[in-house]
Amino acid sequence: MTTAPPDVAARVADVRRRIAEACGSAGRRPADVQLIAVSKTHPPAAAQAVVDAGVVDLGENRVAEFQAKAPHVDGARWHFVGRLQSRKAKDLVGAHVLVHSVDRPSLADALSRRAEMAGAVQRILVQVNVGDDPAKGGCEVDGSLDLVAYARDLPNLAVEGLMTVPPLPPPGADQGEAARPHFATLRGLRDDARRRWPEVVHLSMGMSADLEAAVREGATMVRIGTALFGPRGESAWSPHR
């Protein structure tokens, strides 16, 4: 079973240092970049250790893993960062989770409908497939602002920004530099959206290998897994594993 790395505080400090240095080179404040620890496949003990080290924002990729893990972690704010089936919307609405991966009108409809039933407002980000990569989720770039407009007109959704996962770089390429144009594309889309809808603020982009490029291009949220938890396990964490 995967366990918390013994040097979790040092790992957290190193990631925060990387964010601070990238902010320094971009003339930004580290306080403006939210660190989300993606605990996919790791047990609650590992997630709790990161929270105890000061990273209170946790991300999950699978609904079932989130449901199994969240009751065992104290003091966390949760983010859902994986692909989401519309029929699973009921499992996230009302759980105070920011959903990063809304990529189609039908999913926005399902979340809004469930939020209305729960008497809640569901916070979301719109995911954009900036690299037009069939292996990645997200709406097309050309339709991204239309989806923002559609979702924000629904009665029980709050659209707070955009998210992306860039394509894998070519062999031998620097991952950060390969991702940077994609991050710049997302920033441009966010800037266009923000001129129309000032509440569309966030840019969720950047992971362990490319967080510096993401921060330099304006990320307000970075989603970090391996650099905080070590290598992922082969399957989702479950209390029955």
Secondary structure as a PSIPRED ss2 file (coil, helix, strand):
# PSIPRED VFORMAT (PSIPRED V4.0)

   1 M C   1.000  0.000  0.000
   2 T C   1.000  0.000  0.000
   3 T C   1.000  0.000  0.000
   4 A C   1.000  0.000  0.000
   5 P C   1.000  0.000  0.000
   6 P C   1.000  0.000  0.000
   7 D C   1.000  0.000  0.000
   8 V H   0.000  1.000  0.000
   9 A H   0.000  1.000  0.000
  10 A H   0.000  1.000  0.000
  11 R H   0.000  1.000  0.000
  12 V H   0.000  1.000  0.000
  13 A H   0.000  1.000  0.000
  14 D H   0.000  1.000  0.000
  15 V H   0.000  1.000  0.000
  16 R H   0.000  1.000  0.000
  17 R H   0.000  1.000  0.000
  18 R H   0.000  1.000  0.000
  19 I H   0.000  1.000  0.000
  20 A H   0.000  1.000  0.000
  21 E H   0.000  1.000  0.000
  22 A H   0.000  1.000  0.000
  23 C H   0.000  1.000  0.000
  24 G H   0.000  1.000  0.000
  25 S H   0.000  1.000  0.000
  26 A H   0.000  1.000  0.000
  27 G C   1.000  0.000  0.000
  28 R C   1.000  0.000  0.000
  29 R C   1.000  0.000  0.000
  30 P H   0.000  1.000  0.000
  31 A H   0.000  1.000  0.000
  32 D H   0.000  1.000  0.000
  33 V C   1.000  0.000  0.000
  34 Q E   0.000  0.000  1.000
  35 L E   0.000  0.000  1.000
  36 I E   0.000  0.000  1.000
  37 A E   0.000  0.000  1.000
  38 V E   0.000  0.000  1.000
  39 S C   1.000  0.000  0.000
  40 K C   1.000  0.000  0.000
  41 T C   1.000  0.000  0.000
  42 H C   1.000  0.000  0.000
  43 P C   1.000  0.000  0.000
  44 P H   0.000  1.000  0.000
  45 A H   0.000  1.000  0.000
  46 A H   0.000  1.000  0.000
  47 A H   0.000  1.000  0.000
  48 Q H   0.000  1.000  0.000
  49 A H   0.000  1.000  0.000
  50 V H   0.000  1.000  0.000
  51 V H   0.000  1.000  0.000
  52 D H   0.000  1.000  0.000
  53 A C   1.000  0.000  0.000
  54 G C   1.000  0.000  0.000
  55 V C   1.000  0.000  0.000
  56 V C   1.000  0.000  0.000
  57 D E   0.000  0.000  1.000
  58 L E   0.000  0.000  1.000
  59 G E   0.000  0.000  1.000
  60 E E   0.000  0.000  1.000
  61 N C   1.000  0.000  0.000
  62 R C   1.000  0.000  0.000
  63 V H   0.000  1.000  0.000
  64 A H   0.000  1.000  0.000
  65 E H   0.000  1.000  0.000
  66 F H   0.000  1.000  0.000
  67 Q H   0.000  1.000  0.000
  68 A H   0.000  1.000  0.000
  69 K H   0.000  1.000  0.000
  70 A H   0.000  1.000  0.000
  71 P H   0.000  1.000  0.000
  72 H H   0.000  1.000  0.000
  73 V C   1.000  0.000  0.000
  74 D C   1.000  0.000  0.000
  75 G C   1.000  0.000  0.000
  76 A C   1.000  0.000  0.000
  77 R E   0.000  0.000  1.000
  78 W E   0.000  0.000  1.000
  79 H E   0.000  0.000  1.000
  80 F E   0.000  0.000  1.000
  81 V C   1.000  0.000  0.000
  82 G C   1.000  0.000  0.000
  83 R C   1.000  0.000  0.000
  84 L C   1.000  0.000  0.000
  85 Q C   1.000  0.000  0.000
  86 S H   0.000  1.000  0.000
  87 R H   0.000  1.000  0.000
  88 K H   0.000  1.000  0.000
  89 A H   0.000  1.000  0.000
  90 K H   0.000  1.000  0.000
  91 D H   0.000  1.000  0.000
  92 L C   1.000  0.000  0.000
  93 V C   1.000  0.000  0.000
  94 G C   1.000  0.000  0.000
  95 A C   1.000  0.000  0.000
  96 H C   1.000  0.000  0.000
  97 V E   0.000  0.000  1.000
  98 L E   0.000  0.000  1.000
  99 V E   0.000  0.000  1.000
 100 H E   0.000  0.000  1.000
 101 S E   0.000  0.000  1.000
 102 V E   0.000  0.000  1.000
 103 D C   1.000  0.000  0.000
 104 R C   1.000  0.000  0.000
 105 P H   0.000  1.000  0.000
 106 S H   0.000  1.000  0.000
 107 L H   0.000  1.000  0.000
 108 A H   0.000  1.000  0.000
 109 D H   0.000  1.000  0.000
 110 A H   0.000  1.000  0.000
 111 L H   0.000  1.000  0.000
 112 S H   0.000  1.000  0.000
 113 R H   0.000  1.000  0.000
 114 R H   0.000  1.000  0.000
 115 A H   0.000  1.000  0.000
 116 E H   0.000  1.000  0.000
 117 M H   0.000  1.000  0.000
 118 A H   0.000  1.000  0.000
 119 G C   1.000  0.000  0.000
 120 A C   1.000  0.000  0.000
 121 V C   1.000  0.000  0.000
 122 Q E   0.000  0.000  1.000
 123 R E   0.000  0.000  1.000
 124 I E   0.000  0.000  1.000
 125 L E   0.000  0.000  1.000
 126 V E   0.000  0.000  1.000
 127 Q E   0.000  0.000  1.000
 128 V E   0.000  0.000  1.000
 129 N C   1.000  0.000  0.000
 130 V C   1.000  0.000  0.000
 131 G C   1.000  0.000  0.000
 132 D C   1.000  0.000  0.000
 133 D C   1.000  0.000  0.000
 134 P C   1.000  0.000  0.000
 135 A C   1.000  0.000  0.000
 136 K C   1.000  0.000  0.000
 137 G C   1.000  0.000  0.000
 138 G C   1.000  0.000  0.000
 139 C E   0.000  0.000  1.000
 140 E C   1.000  0.000  0.000
 141 V H   0.000  1.000  0.000
 142 D H   0.000  1.000  0.000
 143 G H   0.000  1.000  0.000
 144 S H   0.000  1.000  0.000
 145 L H   0.000  1.000  0.000
 146 D H   0.000  1.000  0.000
 147 L H   0.000  1.000  0.000
 148 V H   0.000  1.000  0.000
 149 A H   0.000  1.000  0.000
 150 Y H   0.000  1.000  0.000
 151 A H   0.000  1.000  0.000
 152 R H   0.000  1.000  0.000
 153 D C   1.000  0.000  0.000
 154 L C   1.000  0.000  0.000
 155 P C   1.000  0.000  0.000
 156 N C   1.000  0.000  0.000
 157 L E   0.000  0.000  1.000
 158 A E   0.000  0.000  1.000
 159 V E   0.000  0.000  1.000
 160 E E   0.000  0.000  1.000
 161 G E   0.000  0.000  1.000
 162 L E   0.000  0.000  1.000
 163 M E   0.000  0.000  1.000
 164 T C   1.000  0.000  0.000
 165 V C   1.000  0.000  0.000
 166 P C   1.000  0.000  0.000
 167 P C   1.000  0.000  0.000
 168 L C   1.000  0.000  0.000
 169 P C   1.000  0.000  0.000
 170 P C   1.000  0.000  0.000
 171 P C   1.000  0.000  0.000
 172 G C   1.000  0.000  0.000
 173 A C   1.000  0.000  0.000
 174 D C   1.000  0.000  0.000
 175 Q H   0.000  1.000  0.000
 176 G H   0.000  1.000  0.000
 177 E H   0.000  1.000  0.000
 178 A H   0.000  1.000  0.000
 179 A H   0.000  1.000  0.000
 180 R H   0.000  1.000  0.000
 181 P H   0.000  1.000  0.000
 182 H H   0.000  1.000  0.000
 183 F H   0.000  1.000  0.000
 184 A H   0.000  1.000  0.000
 185 T H   0.000  1.000  0.000
 186 L H   0.000  1.000  0.000
 187 R H   0.000  1.000  0.000
 188 G H   0.000  1.000  0.000
 189 L H   0.000  1.000  0.000
 190 R H   0.000  1.000  0.000
 191 D H   0.000  1.000  0.000
 192 D H   0.000  1.000  0.000
 193 A H   0.000  1.000  0.000
 194 R H   0.000  1.000  0.000
 195 R H   0.000  1.000  0.000
 196 R H   0.000  1.000  0.000
 197 W C   1.000  0.000  0.000
 198 P C   1.000  0.000  0.000
 199 E C   1.000  0.000  0.000
 200 V C   1.000  0.000  0.000
 201 V C   1.000  0.000  0.000
 202 H E   0.000  0.000  1.000
 203 L E   0.000  0.000  1.000
 204 S E   0.000  0.000  1.000
 205 M C   1.000  0.000  0.000
 206 G C   1.000  0.000  0.000
 207 M C   1.000  0.000  0.000
 208 S C   1.000  0.000  0.000
 209 A C   1.000  0.000  0.000
 210 D C   1.000  0.000  0.000
 211 L H   0.000  1.000  0.000
 212 E H   0.000  1.000  0.000
 213 A H   0.000  1.000  0.000
 214 A H   0.000  1.000  0.000
 215 V H   0.000  1.000  0.000
 216 R H   0.000  1.000  0.000
 217 E C   1.000  0.000  0.000
 218 G C   1.000  0.000  0.000
 219 A C   1.000  0.000  0.000
 220 T C   1.000  0.000  0.000
 221 M E   0.000  0.000  1.000
 222 V E   0.000  0.000  1.000
 223 R E   0.000  0.000  1.000
 224 I E   0.000  0.000  1.000
 225 G C   1.000  0.000  0.000
 226 T H   0.000  1.000  0.000
 227 A H   0.000  1.000  0.000
 228 L H   0.000  1.000  0.000
 229 F H   0.000  1.000  0.000
 230 G C   1.000  0.000  0.000
 231 P C   1.000  0.000  0.000
 232 R C   1.000  0.000  0.000
 233 G C   1.000  0.000  0.000
 234 E C   1.000  0.000  0.000
 235 S C   1.000  0.000  0.000
 236 A C   1.000  0.000  0.000
 237 W C   1.000  0.000  0.000
 238 S C   1.000  0.000  0.000
 239 P C   1.000  0.000  0.000
 240 H C   1.000  0.000  0.000
 241 R C   1.000  0.000  0.000
